[in-house]
Amino acid sequence: MSSRAPSEEHPTAGRPGERHAWLLAVGDRLLWWPVLALASAVWFFFGMRLMSRFGPDALGPAAGVMLAAAVAVTLWLLSVRDSHRDTIEAGICPHCDASLTAFEEPPRPGALARGLRGWRCTRCGFEEARPLTATRDAS
């Protein structure tokens, strides 16, 4: 039996809203693997049939593998980008899980560029900035 309180054993054990957050995150990632495999398999067969019909039969599997790999890498990169964006917008550092500090730099008068909205982590030094999406007059 542990001498620590239940909230000390697991950092999210005491917070009811975050109790199963890790399970949902793992479930979301595991859900993508069958979709990724199915999409890659469909594109593999499409590339193989396309090459077999319009090119040499021997190059059919190679074209299918290349097409399937391109689809798999593209879907995986989209998933990674989305999870990175979601963690930043939630205020959590994607590198060390510390809280992020948001900052905003308004556009300078007379400048053509929009201002910046960014996030900074004081623990690991992570910093990311994006252009402001609001249309503001810089003059």
C-alpha positions in Angstrom: 0.0 0.0 0.0 1.3 3.4 -0.9 1.8 6.1 1.7 1.1 8.9 -0.8 -2.3 10.4 -1.4 -4.2 9.2 -4.5 -3.7 12.6 -6.2 0.1 12.2 -5.8 0.3 8.8 -7.4 -0.9 9.9 -10.8 -0.9 13.6 -11.7 -4.4 13.5 -13.1 -6.0 11.2 -10.6 -7.5 14.0 -8.5 -9.0 15.9 -11.5 -12.3 14.4 -12.7 -12.2 16.1 -16.1 -8.8 14.8 -16.9 -9.0 11.4 -15.4 -9.4 9.6 -18.8 -7.8 12.2 -21.0 -4.8 9.9 -21.7 -7.1 7.1 -22.6 -8.9 9.3 -25.2 -5.6 10.5 -26.6 -4.3 6.9 -27.0 -7.7 5.9 -28.5 -7.6 8.7 -31.0 -4.1 7.6 -32.1 -5.0 3.9 -32.3 -8.1 4.8 -34.4 -5.9 6.3 -37.1 -3.8 3.1 -37.7 -6.7 1.1 -39.3 -7.7 4.1 -41.4 -4.1 4.5 -42.4 -3.7 0.9 -43.3 -7.0 0.7 -45.2 -6.2 3.9 -47.2 -2.7 2.7 -48.0 -4.0 -0.7 -49.1 -6.6 0.8 -51.4 -4.0 3.1 -53.0 -1.6 0.2 -53.3 -4.1 -1.8 -55.3 -5.1 1.2 -57.4 -1.5 2.0 -58.2 -0.8 -1.6 -59.0 -3.8 -2.0 -61.3 -3.1 1.4 -63.0 0.5 0.5 -63.7 -0.4 -3.0 -64.9 -2.9 -1.6 -67.3 -0.8 1.3 -68.7 2.7 0.2 -68.2 4.9 -2.9 -67.7 3.3 -5.6 -65.5 6.5 -6.0 -63.5 6.3 -2.4 -62.3 2.8 -2.7 -60.9 3.7 -3.7 -57.3 6.5 -1.1 -57.2 4.1 1.7 -58.2 1.5 0.4 -55.7 4.1 0.4 -52.9 5.2 4.0 -53.8 1.7 5.3 -53.9 0.7 3.5 -50.6 3.8 4.9 -48.9 3.1 8.4 -50.1 -0.5 8.2 -48.8 0.6 6.7 -45.4 3.3 9.3 -44.8 0.9 12.1 -45.8 -1.9 10.9 -43.4 0.6 10.4 -40.6 2.1 13.9 -41.0 -1.4 15.4 -41.0 -2.2 13.6 -37.8 1.0 14.7 -36.2 0.4 18.3 -37.2 -3.1 18.3 -35.9 -2.1 16.9 -32.5 0.8 19.4 -32.3 -1.7 22.3 -33.0 -4.2 20.9 -30.5 -1.7 20.7 -27.7 -0.5 24.2 -28.3 -4.0 25.6 -28.5 -4.8 23.9 -25.2 -1.8 25.7 -23.6 0.4 22.7 -23.2 4.0 22.5 -24.4 4.4 19.7 -27.0 7.9 19.0 -25.8 7.8 18.9 -22.0 4.0 19.1 -21.1 4.5 22.4 -19.1 2.0 25.2 -19.5 2.7 27.7 -22.3 2.6 31.5 -22.0 0.7 33.2 -24.9 1.9 36.5 -26.3 0.6 38.7 -29.1 2.5 41.3 -31.1 0.2 43.7 -32.8 1.0 45.0 -36.3 3.2 48.1 -36.5 1.6 51.2 -38.0 2.4 51.3 -41.7 3.6 47.7 -41.8 2.3 45.4 -44.5 2.5 42.3 -42.3 -0.1 41.2 -39.8 0.8 40.9 -36.1 1.9 37.6 -34.5 0.3 35.4 -31.9 2.7 33.1 -30.2 3.4 30.7 -27.4 6.4 30.3 -25.2 7.5 27.6 -22.7 9.7 28.8 -19.9 10.8 25.3 -18.9 12.3 24.0 -22.2 12.5 27.1 -24.3 10.0 26.1 -26.9 8.5 29.0 -28.9 6.1 29.1 -31.8 4.5 32.1 -33.5 1.8 32.3 -36.1 0.3 35.3 -38.0 -2.8 36.8 -36.5 -5.9 35.7 -38.4 -7.9 38.7 -37.6 -7.9 41.3 -40.4 -6.6 44.5 -38.9 -5.7 47.7 -40.5 -2.0 48.2 -40.0 -2.1 51.9 -40.7 
